[in-house]
Amino acid sequence: MQQRKNFIPINESFVCDNCHKQVPKAQGTFRNHCPFCLYSKHVDDTLPGDRLSNCGGLMKPIRIEKDTKREWMIVHQCLKCQKISRNRIATDDDKKKLAKINESSSV
């Protein structure tokens, strides 16, 4: 069987493990973090959407950066295993929280 190399598109609602708010499906994209507190959950292993990680730790947003396609990304770090991952900022992400992360990461 050939191993998949591109991301697996998954767009589902969930309850955030950090702030406990109900997170709706994203509109026109795929959701992988909470738009309210910006935390994610370590569920993917090697490929976005593969849901193969056994870790399950909370992933804290630690900084904001631009990728090579000039898109803004949230950089998350798993609080359990320390894995770093990058996720595209969504249009409904809390702008004040994004600014606060950006300010604290540039100090």
TORKOL-4160 file (C-alpha; in steps of 0.2 Angstrom, whole numbers, padded with zeros to 4 digits, m for minus):
107
<pt num="1" X="0000" Y="0000" Z="0000"/>
<pt num="2" X="0007" Y="0017" Z="m0005"/>
<pt num="3" X="0009" Y="0029" Z="0010"/>
<pt num="4" X="m0001" Y="0046" Z="0008"/>
<pt num="5" X="0010" Y="0061" Z="0007"/>
<pt num="6" X="m0003" Y="0075" Z="0007"/>
<pt num="7" X="m0014" Y="0081" Z="0021"/>
<pt num="8" X="m0031" Y="0073" Z="0024"/>
<pt num="9" X="m0045" Y="0086" Z="0024"/>
<pt num="10" X="m0055" Y="0084" Z="0040"/>
<pt num="11" X="m0068" Y="0097" Z="0045"/>
<pt num="12" X="m0078" Y="0093" Z="0061"/>
<pt num="13" X="m0085" Y="0101" Z="0076"/>
<pt num="14" X="m0078" Y="0097" Z="0093"/>
<pt num="15" X="m0077" Y="0103" Z="0111"/>
<pt num="16" X="m0060" Y="0111" Z="0115"/>
<pt num="17" X="m0051" Y="0102" Z="0129"/>
<pt num="18" X="m0043" Y="0118" Z="0135"/>
<pt num="19" X="m0057" Y="0131" Z="0136"/>
<pt num="20" X="m0072" Y="0118" Z="0135"/>
<pt num="21" X="m0081" Y="0129" Z="0121"/>
<pt num="22" X="m0091" Y="0120" Z="0107"/>
<pt num="23" X="m0081" Y="0123" Z="0091"/>
<pt num="24" X="m0091" Y="0123" Z="0075"/>
<pt num="25" X="m0085" Y="0117" Z="0058"/>
<pt num="26" X="m0075" Y="0129" Z="0049"/>
<pt num="27" X="m0082" Y="0138" Z="0034"/>
<pt num="28" X="m0073" Y="0135" Z="0017"/>
<pt num="29" X="m0057" Y="0127" Z="0026"/>
<pt num="30" X="m0052" Y="0114" Z="0038"/>
<pt num="31" X="m0052" Y="0117" Z="0057"/>
<pt num="32" X="m0038" Y="0110" Z="0068"/>
<pt num="33" X="m0038" Y="0122" Z="0083"/>
<pt num="34" X="m0050" Y="0131" Z="0094"/>
<pt num="35" X="m0054" Y="0149" Z="0087"/>
<pt num="36" X="m0058" Y="0155" Z="0105"/>
<pt num="37" X="m0042" Y="0150" Z="0114"/>
<pt num="38" X="m0031" Y="0145" Z="0099"/>
<pt num="39" X="m0026" Y="0128" Z="0107"/>
<pt num="40" X="m0025" Y="0112" Z="0097"/>
<pt num="41" X="m0024" Y="0094" Z="0102"/>
<pt num="42" X="m0010" Y="0082" Z="0097"/>
<pt num="43" X="m0020" Y="0070" Z="0087"/>
<pt num="44" X="m0010" Y="0069" Z="0070"/>
<pt num="45" X="0006" Y="0060" Z="0069"/>
<pt num="46" X="0016" Y="0063" Z="0053"/>
<pt num="47" X="0002" Y="0070" Z="0041"/>
<pt num="48" X="m0011" Y="0083" Z="0045"/>
<pt num="49" X="m0027" Y="0074" Z="0047"/>
<pt num="50" X="m0020" Y="0057" Z="0049"/>
<pt num="51" X="m0027" Y="0056" Z="0067"/>
<pt num="52" X="m0013" Y="0043" Z="0071"/>
<pt num="53" X="m0005" Y="0051" Z="0086"/>
<pt num="54" X="m0006" Y="0041" Z="0103"/>
<pt num="55" X="m0001" Y="0057" Z="0112"/>
<pt num="56" X="m0017" Y="0067" Z="0114"/>
<pt num="57" X="m0009" Y="0081" Z="0123"/>
<pt num="58" X="m0015" Y="0099" Z="0122"/>
<pt num="59" X="m0005" Y="0110" Z="0110"/>
<pt num="60" X="m0002" Y="0127" Z="0116"/>
<pt num="61" X="0000" Y="0142" Z="0103"/>
<pt num="62" X="0017" Y="0148" Z="0106"/>
<pt num="63" X="0020" Y="0160" Z="0091"/>
<pt num="64" X="0014" Y="0167" Z="0075"/>
<pt num="65" X="0024" Y="0167" Z="0059"/>
<pt num="66" X="0023" Y="0168" Z="0040"/>
<pt num="67" X="0026" Y="0153" Z="0029"/>
<pt num="68" X="0034" Y="0153" Z="0012"/>
<pt num="69" X="0017" Y="0156" Z="0004"/>
<pt num="70" X="0014" Y="0172" Z="0014"/>
<pt num="71" X="0001" Y="0164" Z="0025"/>
<pt num="72" X="0000" Y="0167" Z="0044"/>
<pt num="73" X="0003" Y="0152" Z="0054"/>
<pt num="74" X="0000" Y="0148" Z="0072"/>
<pt num="75" X="0015" Y="0137" Z="0079"/>
<pt num="76" X="0009" Y="0125" Z="0092"/>
<pt num="77" X="0019" Y="0115" Z="0105"/>
<pt num="78" X="0012" Y="0099" Z="0113"/>
<pt num="79" X="0013" Y="0101" Z="0132"/>
<pt num="80" X="0015" Y="0082" Z="0134"/>
<pt num="81" X="0028" Y="0077" Z="0121"/>
<pt num="82" X="0034" Y="0094" Z="0115"/>
<pt num="83" X="0031" Y="0091" Z="0097"/>
<pt num="84" X="0030" Y="0107" Z="0087"/>
<pt num="85" X="0017" Y="0110" Z="0073"/>
<pt num="86" X="0011" Y="0124" Z="0062"/>
<pt num="87" X="m0007" Y="0127" Z="0058"/>
<pt num="88" X="m0014" Y="0140" Z="0046"/>
<pt num="89" X="m0024" Y="0155" Z="0055"/>
<pt num="90" X="m0042" Y="0154" Z="0052"/>
<pt num="91" X="m0053" Y="0169" Z="0048"/>
<pt num="92" X="m0064" Y="0167" Z="0064"/>
<pt num="93" X="m0049" Y="0165" Z="0076"/>
<pt num="94" X="m0049" Y="0177" Z="0090"/>
<pt num="95" X="m0039" Y="0192" Z="0084"/>
<pt num="96" X="m0035" Y="0199" Z="0101"/>
<pt num="97" X="m0028" Y="0182" Z="0106"/>
<pt num="98" X="m0018" Y="0181" Z="0090"/>
<pt num="99" X="m0011" Y="0198" Z="0094"/>
<pt num="100" X="m0006" Y="0193" Z="0112"/>
<pt num="101" X="0003" Y="0178" Z="0106"/>
<pt num="102" X="0012" Y="0188" Z="0093"/>
<pt num="103" X="0017" Y="0201" Z="0106"/>
<pt num="104" X="0023" Y="0188" Z="0119"/>
<pt num="105" X="0033" Y="0178" Z="0106"/>
<pt num="106" X="0043" Y="0194" Z="0100"/>
<pt num="107" X="0049" Y="0198" Z="0117"/>
